[in-house]
Amino acid sequence: MFVRSRVIQALEAKKGHFSQYQGGVSERAAGLDETLMHIASLSRAEVEARLAATGVARPGALPTDEHDQMHTVVVHFGARWNTHEEARAWAKRVLLGQPTFAVDGSQIPQSHDFSIPVAAIQIGWFENPHAPFRPYVKDVFFEVLTPDELAAYEEATDASDQTLGSSAFPGILVNLRRFQGECQRIIAYMQEHAAHEPKPLCFFDGSLTLSFARHLSPQLRQEYLRSLVTMLRTSQSTRVPVIGYVDSSYARDLVTMLTLFSGTSTPAHLNDGILLQPYMRWGDRSLVYWCARDDEILPLYETEVGRIAFVYLKTSTTALPARIEFPGWLLEDWARMERILDLIRAECVVGNGYPYVLETADAVAVISAEDRQRFYAVFQQFAEREGLTLRYSRKARSKAIRR
């Protein structure tokens, strides 16, 4: 049971820790401000030389060509509006005739309450052509994962490996299948629209830098990377842009670069978004940087699809800036890059701080707790009709009744 008074007592008992954390983060951010300003005043070559002198091959982030053009911390957004209606009018003009597409996924993990292993994924997508007389498209793909399919994933995991495999992280195999499904749907869409003009903009919900994969077993890691590389390669071959949108990013690539540059230690709890927040108003963005994170994952696919770039974009007046990641080939044309950033801004105007196209894809794909119970009920009926022996744990039945 939840006892509110006990929760309040527990929070009050440790309020000093939270105050200390808040003050410490602000102090550490202020300590890097001077370095951030100093780097902006230098040339790209000078920054790279200083970082190279540290002996660290991958210093978190590296400047791109625009560093020498801007010499600033952030690039300010020129348009300002007095009302939300004015903002929406601007967004409508920007998006008119420009298709946007997003994919999201949900899953029903394998439940140990059933004697027969079963899981499922649902991939939802939303395409908005932003054109008169052309309807938007909402649809889903639903896939059931059977006992033999789940077992095949488990067998692909090396039991002797100390990294995360199927037994160490329940549901990770279903997570993988969901990730693969999301990538496959974007790949198919890009191929279908390779000859279209204007090229649609595809939104991938999450990061294009799969640093989490270093914690996985080699087999699972390879499966994730294969899907991502295929998606990025398809984007380049079709010239259909795809961006990874991370609404709440804890990445520390810029912080790492700045601490290496200044010779200080990397501060705990400080991330790029917190560092940039004081400099940004709605619509502003950081400079574009190459991701040079020091992990073993990025180099595995940089050799195949090129480097990943990132930028921070202020899409909400209150939240930290969002992190936008994209394949490096998009930097071949800076005008196109600015156009893409305007499209993201416009989607966030319509979505009140979050891209409407992603918001809608999420709503299409989501599987609620009630939906899961409906799935299990349908599965029970299916098992009975097919003469399958299905046992359901008494503990789970008791929980269902009590809740």
N, C-alpha and C positions, 0 to 999 in steps of 0.2 A: 504494500500500500504506500501511497505518497502522503507524507505528513508535512505540510507546508511550513509549519512552525519550526520543525527540526531542520529543514533545509535552510531557513533564514538564520537559525543559530549557527549552523555550520559555515555559512558564508561570512557572517559577522566575525566568527572566530579567526578567519584568515583574511580579513579585508586588507590588512597591511601588506600582504603578499601581492595583491592585485594593484594596490597603489604604487608599490615599488616597481612592479613590472611596467606599468604605464609610464612612470617617470624615467625609468631606465631606457625604454625604447625611444622616447623623445630625446634624451640626452645623446644616445648613440647616433640617432639620425642627424642631430645638429653637428656632431663631430665629423660627419662625412660631407656636409654641405660645402665646406671650403674646398675639399678635393673635387667635388662635382663641378663647382664653378671654375676651378683651375683647369681641369681637363677640357672644359668647353672653350677655353681661351687658347688652347694649343692646337697644332695641326694634327691630322690623323697620324702622320709619320712619327711625330714626336711622342704621341700617346703609345703607339705600337712599340716604339723603341724602348720606352720606359718600362712597359710591361714585359717585353722580351728580356730585359736586363734582370728581371726577377728570377729567370730560369724556369718559370712555370709555362708550359706549352699551351695550356688551355686556361686562360685567366677569368673564366666566367662569361665575359662579353668582350666584343671587339667593335670598334667604330666602323661604319660603312662610309661610302663615298660622300654622303650628305654631310658628314661631320665638318668637312672643310668649307662647305657652302653656308652652314647655319651658324656655327660657333655660339651655340646657345644650349641651355638645359632642356627647354621644351619648345615645341613649335605651336604657337598660339593659333586657335581657330578664329577666323575673321568674323564670321557671322554672329550677330547677337540679336535676340528677339525680346520683345516686351511681354508677349503672351504666348501661351502654349499653342494657340491657334496659328500664330505666325510660324512657330517652329514646325508644326505639322504641315503647313503650306510649303515650307522649304523642303521638308522630307518628301512630300508628294512629288515635287518637281524633280528632285534628285533621283527618285526611284522610278519615275514614269518610263515605261518601256524596258526596264532593266530586271530580268528574272533573278530571283534569289531562291536558294534551295538549302534545306537543312534536314538532317537526319538525327534521330535520337533512338535510344533503345531502353527496354525494360526487361526484366527477367523474373522467372519463378525458379528459385534454386531447388536443388534436390532436397526433399524432405525425408528425414530418417523416421518420420512418423508412419510412412508407408513401407510395406515390405517389398514392393516393386519400385526400383529406382526410376524416377521420372523428373524431368525439369523442362523448362520452356524459355524461349526468348521471344520478344516482340520488337520488331524494328518499325518505327513510324517515320514518315517523311512528309514534308510540306514544301510545295513549289508555288511561289507567287510570281506570276509573269508581270504584274504591275502594268497591265495593258488593258484597255477597254476591249470588251467582248472576248477576252481570253480568260477562262475560269481558272481559279487556283486548284491545286490538286492536293488532297490529303488521303493517305492510304497507309496500310500496315501490312507487314509480313509476319506471320506467326509460325514458329517452328517448335515441335516437341522433340526433346532429346531423350532417346530410349535407353534402356539398360546397357545394350551393347555399345552404343555411341559414348555413353558416359564412361564405360569401362575402357574403351579404346583410348580416351584421353588420359585416363589414369595410368594405363600401361605405357603411355608415351613419356611419363615422368620417371626419371631415374630415382629409384628409392634410396640410393646411396648418396645422392646429392644433398648437401646441407642447405641449399637455397630452397625457396618456397616451391612446393609441388602441390599435387592435388590433396594430399592428406594434411598438409600444414595450413592450408587456407581454404576452409569450406566455401564452396561456391566459386572458386577462382576459375574452374573449368567452364562454368556457365558464363562468367564474366568474359572469358576469352571468346567464346562463341558469339556473344553479343557484340564485342568489339569487331570481330570479323564481319558480322552481318552489317554493322554500320558502315564499315569501309567498303564492303562489296556493293552496297546500295549507292554510295557516292560514286564509286568507280563506274557502275552501270549508267548512272545519270550523266556523268561527264562524257562517256563514250557516245551516248545517245544525242548529246548536244554539241559535239565537237565542231559541227559545221554551222552552228547557229551564230547569228550576230544580232545584238551584242552577246558576248559570252556571258553565261550566267555566273553568279558568284555563289560558291558552295561554302556553307558553314559547317565545320566539324566541331562538335561539342566537346572540347577538351584540348589537351596539349598535343602538339606534333613532336615534342621531345619526350620520349617514353622513358624517362629516367627510372621510373618505378620498376621497369623490367629487369634491372640489375639484381633485384631481390628474387627473381623467379628462377626456376630450373632452366638449364640451357634449351630444353625442348620447347617449353612454354614461351621463353623469351623469343626464340626463333619464329614461332607462330605469330606473335604480336608484330615483330619487325617485318615479316613477310607481307602482312596485310597493309601496314603503313607504307612500306616502300612501294608496293604496287599502286596504292592510291596516289602517292606523290609522283610516281613515274607517269601515271595516267594523266594527272593534272598537267605535267610538262608537255607530254606528247599531244594532248588535245588542246593545250593553251587555255584550258578552263581553270580559272583561279580557285583554289581552295584555301581557306584560312582556318586555323584553330583558335577558337574563342574560349578564353579562360576568365570567367567572371570574377572569381576570388582566387587570385594567384598568390602563392607563398614563395615564388621563385626568388632567388637571391643572386642572380647573375651579375647585375649591376653592382650590388653591394660587394660581391666578391672582387670584381674588377677594381673598385675604388679602394678597397682595403689593401689589395696587392700594390696598387699604384702608390699609396701613401705609406706602406710599410707597417700598417697597424693590424691588429688581430680582427678577425671577422666577428662582429657583434652578434650575440644571440638574440633571437626574436625579431630582428630587423630584416624586412624584406624590401624588394624594389618598390612595391606599391606605396608602402609607408614612407619611404625616402622621397618619392616624387610627388606625393599628395600635396604638400604645401605650395608647390609651384604651378599647380594646374587648376584651371577652371573648366567648366563643361566644354567638351569638344576639343580641348587641347590634347596634344600628344607629345610623347618623348621623341627624341631622335630614334631612328631605326638602328638596331645593333645586330651584329652576327652573334648567334648563340655559340659560345665556346666553353660550355660547361665541362668541368673536369670529371667526367664519368666515362665508363667504358661503352655506353650505349650509343651515343651520338656518332662516334667515328664508324660504327658498324654500318650505318646507312648513308653517311655523308659521302662516302666514296661512290655510292650508287646513284644518289639523287641530288647531290650538292648540299650546301649548307642551309641551315634553317635560320631565318631572321625573325626578330621580334620587335614589337613596339608597344608602349603603354598608352592607352587611350582613355580619356576621362569621359565616361558615358553616363555618369550619374552625379548629381550635385553633392550627394552625401557619402557615397561609397568610394573605396579606393579605386584607382584606375584599373581597367580591365587589361589583361595581357593578350595581345593578338600575335599569333605566330603564323608564318607563311613560308613557302618554299622560296629559295633564293632567286630563282629565275624571274620572279615578279619584279625584282629590282633592276631588271634590264631597261625598264621604262618607268621613270619616276612619276610621270603624269598619270599613268595607269595606277600606280600605287596610291597616289593622292585621291584618285577617283574611287578606289576600293575603300579607302578610309572614310570618304564621304558617304558611301553606301552603308557602311557599318554605323556611322553616326545617324543616318536617316532611319535605319532599322531600329536603333535604340530610341529615337524620338517616338516612333510609332509604338514601341514596346515599353515606353516609360522607364528607360534606363537599362533595358536588356533587349537584345535583338528580337523583334517580333517573330521573325521566321524561326528562330531557335525555340522561342517560347511556345509557338504553335506546334512544332515538331514534338516537343516534350509532352504537350497535352495529348497529342495523338498517340504517342507511344506508351504513356504511363500505364502501369498495372498497379492498381490499388490493392490494399489488404483484402478488401471485399472481392476483388477480381480473383485474387489467389484462391480464396475459399471457393469461389464458383468453379475455378479450374479443377480443384481437387474433387469437388462434387461431380463434375462431368467425368473426370477420370475414374471415379468410383463406379459411376453408372456404366462407363465403357468397359471396365474390367468385369463387371457382373454380366454384361451382355455377351462378352467374349469368353466367359467361363474361366477367367483368370482368378487365381487365389490371391486375394489382396487383404492383408491384415493392417489395421489402423491402431496405433498405440492408445492405450487407455488414458495416459497422461495428456496426450494432445486432445483427446475427446473431452476430457474434464476441463481443460483450458478453454476450449471452444464454447463450452456451456457456460462457464463462469464469466467469460468476457463478452 
